Amino acid sequence: MEKGSKKLAFKEKEDLKTASAINNRGILSKVYGNLNKDNDKPIIPLGHGDPSVFPCFYTTPLAVEAIVDSVRSSQFNCYASSFGIPPARRAVAEYLSLDLSYKLSPDDVYLTAGCAQAIEVIISVLASPEANILLPRPGFPMYESRAAFSHLEARHFDLLPKKGWEIDLDSVEALVDENTVAMVIINPGNPCGNVYTFQHLKKVAETAKKLGIFVIADEVYGHFAFGANSFVPMGELAYIVPVLTLGSISKTWIVPGWRLGWIVLNDPNDILKKAGIVDSIKNYLNIIAHPATFVQGAIPQILEKTEESFFSNVLNIAKKAADICYDKISKIPCITCPHKPEGGMFVMVGLSLSLLDGITDDFDFCLKLAREDSVIVLPGVAVGYKNWLRIAFAVEPSILEEGLERLKKFCQRHALKQEDIHSIVTKNS
Ligand SMILES: *Cc1c(COP(=O)(O)O)cnc(C)c1O
């Protein structure tokens, strides 16, 4: 260092390092980092849920026109107000009210830069030294990361693979104490592909009410349901317990790059308002950046004009992909799928390490799969579920088939030989 120059006062934040390390993006980048550049097989990305790159999942031209019209109008070059421009808030309120037995007001809607920023806002607002929040396991790691960074204690309740990944409500009750503020549910589910019935959601609401906590419903995959259960918004149970609904256009319209999401208050009895949570959300929104105003300007057209056929087409492809995934996986001995996905873009599959030779855990499995076969899959540890895998099936069906074929060959190459299994069995008997 030069004489007389002062040292940088920067100090690296440990909690930020932790928050990043437990994020799926951090773990996925390590899996990508293990690709073999000399391997000429094209990379098959089954690691994250962004189907926007595949032509069969392109968004509707009507949404694109809405954006173009918004930019052309020159009316949205301005800053937006902190909670979102009124026509966009009204459009979201009307869109979500279509599924509710009561009507949301535009004042119940706060626009955010995607659902990810909605998560940031909520976790930041709820964090206090004593408080804790209940999160699903397996779950969506952004909740854990934001909680770690904000020093909000996260406690985990279980989802039950043999019961369609329903919430284990006994495990919820066992976790709660007087400092628990809320529980998070993700429906339709990431990473499990679950779609909850009205009856299950009602039990969730009744449990939360009994425990004196409210529900944060991550419905970023709202309407992305293609199985027997149709999507029911948690807000429909808001007469039992207050609900904050988080959502965005990212997944349903397949435009995650447009960064437009929302926090919606489903609180007919004003419980969250009286507790000061609504004012805290408003105060937080006053000190952060907003989604781009021209995207907000396009929202009324996007939400009101999108044709039903766009959604039904996307859901048909997703259903086909989920079917391919389930069938192919059922033919791979070392991997099992406890529940066929009914919604969302992911399936969770269990890994039988005892049938594999030289694979230490799920992370090791994914690193080797990337290196040998150029297939990217997320290790379950990234979603709180060690020795499972999360597979994104919302990709072009032909690419998915190729990816699963390589996965099968990989498992065959690494399978324990019959005689090895025999000797293990006889040794243990
Ligand atoms: C993708 C996703 C988000 C983030 O949504 P964006 O609108 O892209 O920010 C939040 N929650 C879950 C469960 C997701 O899968």
The ligand as an SDF file (V2000), in Angstrom:
LIG
                    3D

 15 15  0  0  0  0  0  0  0  0999 V2000
  -39.9390  -18.0450   -9.2980 C   0  0  0  0  0  0  0  0  0  0  0  0
  -40.4400  -17.9750   -7.9120 C   0  0  0  0  0  0  0  0  0  0  0  0
  -40.4600  -16.7600   -7.2100 C   0  0  0  0  0  0  0  0  0  0  0  0
  -39.8750  -15.4950   -7.7880 C   0  0  0  0  0  0  0  0  0  0  0  0
  -40.7290  -14.9730   -8.7750 O   0  0  0  0  0  0  0  0  0  0  0  0
  -40.2830  -13.7480   -9.6870 P   0  0  0  0  0  0  0  0  0  0  0  0
  -41.5760  -13.1140  -10.0790 O   0  0  0  0  0  0  0  0  0  0  0  0
  -39.5330  -14.2900  -10.8320 O   0  0  0  0  0  0  0  0  0  0  0  0
  -39.4580  -12.8360   -8.8520 O   0  0  0  0  0  0  0  0  0  0  0  0
  -40.9960  -16.7350   -5.9380 C   0  0  0  0  0  0  0  0  0  0  0  0
  -41.4750  -17.8600   -5.3540 N   0  0  0  0  0  0  0  0  0  0  0  0
  -41.4480  -19.0580   -5.9790 C   0  0  0  0  0  0  0  0  0  0  0  0
  -41.9860  -20.2650   -5.2830 C   0  0  0  0  0  0  0  0  0  0  0  0
  -40.9170  -19.1580   -7.2810 C   0  0  0  0  0  0  0  0  0  0  0  0
  -40.8700  -20.3500   -7.8860 O   0  0  0  0  0  0  0  0  0  0  0  0
  1  2  1  0
  2  3  1  0
  2 14  2  0
  3  4  1  0
  3 10  2  0
  4  5  1  0
  5  6  1  0
  6  7  2  0
  6  8  1  0
  6  9  1  0
 10 11  1  0
 11 12  2  0
 12 13  1  0
 12 14  1  0
 14 15  1  0
M  END
$$$$
